[in-house]
Structures are given as C-alpha cells and as structure tokens.
Amino acid sequence: MRAGRTLRRIVMDRIIAHVPDLGGRVFDMATKGVDHPYATLGPSYWVDDSTECIDARETTLQVDLWHDSSSKGELEDLVDDVTAALKGWADTVSLTMHPVEISLVQIMDDPDGVSVHGVIQIEAMVEADGNP
C-alpha cells in the first residue's frame, strides 16, 4: 500500500480508537444516510520533500466532521477530541512518518442548512512508499 492510502487508513483507525463519541462512524468518503455525528476524510495533497537519500513528501490531509445543525457545541467538542487524538501522533509501525501537525481547524454552518461542518487539516512528513 502506498503512503497516501496508508496515511488515510491509519488516521481513520486513530480517530475510531480515540474518539468514541463518533461511534466508529469514520469513513474515507461521505456516505448517504449515516447518523450524525460522523467523520469523513476530505481532500489531500502533497509536495515533494525528498533529500538525496530519502524519497519523502509533506502530506496534507483534511478530516471533516459532521453534526446536525442543533449541535454546533457538540461538534466543537468532537473537533477538539479529533485534534487532540492526531496532534503529535505518528504510527511508525505502519508508515515511516514524522508526528502529525495541525495546520487548520474550522467550524462552520454547512450550506445544506441541516448540518454543521468541522474541518481539521493535518500535515505529516512521510516516506513516499508505505509498507506493503
């Protein structure tokens, strides 16, 4: 499995293990009809950060949290919990990586008029290919 896919998987596993209020509802893609609250993994991108002897990338991954519009305070708590679970964490067994840094946290009303949306952007330096 390559680094980007591995990072997505281990981030999902970390959130599921450390944020029980999500009830395990953490998905790689948005799903229809899932009960609130839940998390999805959003866009990602990376820039080359290789050196002469290491093929590395600085990867940014967005974690999206969703709750119903009557629970903005609960969403804020969940965003804090996910941020705490990811900040400074690294799964060096699954992937050669540096600890995760948090680069952006945002809470907003969703344009659907039904949901509130939390965004957490994380950054991690990883070697380009993860373990198979």
C-alpha positions as CSV (number, residue, x, y, z in Angstrom):
1,M,0.0,0.0,0.0
2,R,1.4,3.4,-0.8
3,A,2.0,6.2,1.6
4,G,-1.1,8.3,0.9
5,R,-3.5,5.4,1.2
6,T,-1.7,4.1,4.3
7,L,-1.9,7.6,5.9
8,R,-5.7,7.7,5.3
9,R,-6.2,4.3,6.8
10,I,-4.1,4.9,10.0
11,V,-5.8,8.3,10.5
12,M,-9.2,6.7,10.3
13,D,-8.1,3.9,12.8
14,R,-6.7,6.5,15.2
15,I,-9.9,8.6,15.2
16,I,-12.0,5.4,15.7
17,A,-9.8,4.3,18.6
18,H,-9.6,7.7,20.4
19,V,-12.9,9.5,19.7
20,P,-15.6,7.1,21.0
21,D,-18.4,9.8,20.7
22,L,-18.2,9.2,16.9
23,G,-19.4,5.6,17.5
24,G,-16.9,4.3,14.9
25,R,-18.6,6.4,12.1
26,V,-15.4,7.4,10.3
27,F,-15.3,7.0,6.6
28,D,-12.9,7.5,3.7
29,M,-15.8,9.0,1.7
30,A,-19.1,10.6,2.6
31,T,-22.0,8.1,2.8
32,K,-25.7,8.8,2.4
33,G,-28.0,8.3,5.4
34,V,-25.4,8.0,8.1
35,D,-26.5,9.2,11.6
36,H,-24.8,12.3,13.0
37,P,-22.1,12.8,14.2
38,Y,-19.6,11.2,11.8
39,A,-16.3,12.0,10.2
40,T,-15.0,11.6,6.6
41,L,-11.6,12.1,5.1
42,G,-11.6,15.0,2.7
43,P,-9.1,16.2,0.1
44,S,-5.4,15.6,0.4
45,Y,-2.3,16.9,-1.4
46,W,1.4,16.5,-1.0
47,V,4.6,18.3,-2.0
48,D,7.9,16.7,-2.6
49,D,10.2,16.9,0.4
50,S,12.9,14.5,-0.8
51,T,16.5,14.7,0.0
52,E,19.4,13.0,-1.7
53,C,18.8,9.7,0.1
54,I,15.1,9.8,1.2
55,D,12.1,9.9,-1.1
56,A,9.7,11.9,1.1
57,R,6.6,14.1,0.9
58,E,4.9,16.6,3.1
59,T,1.3,15.4,3.0
60,T,-1.8,17.5,4.0
61,L,-5.0,15.6,4.7
62,Q,-8.3,17.1,5.6
63,V,-10.6,15.5,8.2
64,D,-14.2,16.6,8.0
65,L,-16.7,16.2,10.9
66,W,-20.4,16.5,10.5
67,H,-23.2,17.0,13.0
68,D,-26.8,18.2,12.9
69,S,-27.3,22.0,13.0
70,S,-28.7,22.0,16.5
71,S,-25.4,20.7,17.9
72,K,-22.6,23.2,17.0
73,G,-21.3,23.0,20.5
74,E,-21.1,19.2,20.4
75,L,-19.3,19.5,17.0
76,E,-16.8,21.9,18.6
77,D,-16.1,19.2,21.3
78,L,-15.7,16.5,18.7
79,V,-13.3,18.7,16.7
80,D,-11.3,19.2,19.8
81,D,-11.2,15.5,20.5
82,V,-10.1,14.6,17.0
83,T,-7.4,17.3,17.1
84,A,-6.1,16.0,20.4
85,A,-6.0,12.4,19.0
86,L,-4.0,13.5,16.0
87,K,-1.7,16.3,17.2
88,G,1.8,15.0,17.7
89,W,0.8,11.4,16.9
90,A,2.7,9.1,14.5
91,D,2.2,5.4,13.6
92,T,5.7,4.5,12.7
93,V,4.9,0.8,12.6
94,S,2.6,1.3,9.6
95,L,4.4,4.1,7.9
96,T,7.7,5.9,8.1
97,M,6.5,9.3,9.2
98,H,7.1,12.3,11.5
99,P,4.5,13.3,14.1
100,V,1.3,14.9,12.8
101,E,1.0,18.7,13.0
102,I,-2.4,20.5,12.9
103,S,-2.4,23.3,10.4
104,L,-6.0,24.4,10.4
105,V,-9.2,24.0,12.4
106,Q,-12.5,25.5,11.4
107,I,-16.2,25.2,12.4
108,M,-18.9,26.4,10.1
109,D,-22.6,26.0,9.1
110,D,-23.0,23.7,6.1
111,P,-24.8,25.1,3.0
112,D,-27.2,22.2,3.2
113,G,-29.0,24.0,6.1
114,V,-29.1,20.8,8.0
115,S,-25.6,20.2,9.2
116,V,-22.7,21.9,10.8
117,H,-19.2,21.1,9.5
118,G,-15.8,20.9,11.2
119,V,-12.6,20.9,9.3
120,I,-9.2,19.8,10.6
121,Q,-6.2,19.9,8.3
122,I,-3.3,17.8,9.3
123,E,0.3,17.7,7.9
124,A,2.7,14.8,8.1
125,M,6.1,14.2,6.5
126,V,6.1,10.6,5.2
127,E,8.3,8.5,3.1
128,A,6.8,8.2,-0.4
129,D,6.0,4.5,-0.2
130,G,4.5,2.8,2.8
131,N,5.0,-0.7,3.9
132,P,3.1,-3.3,1.7
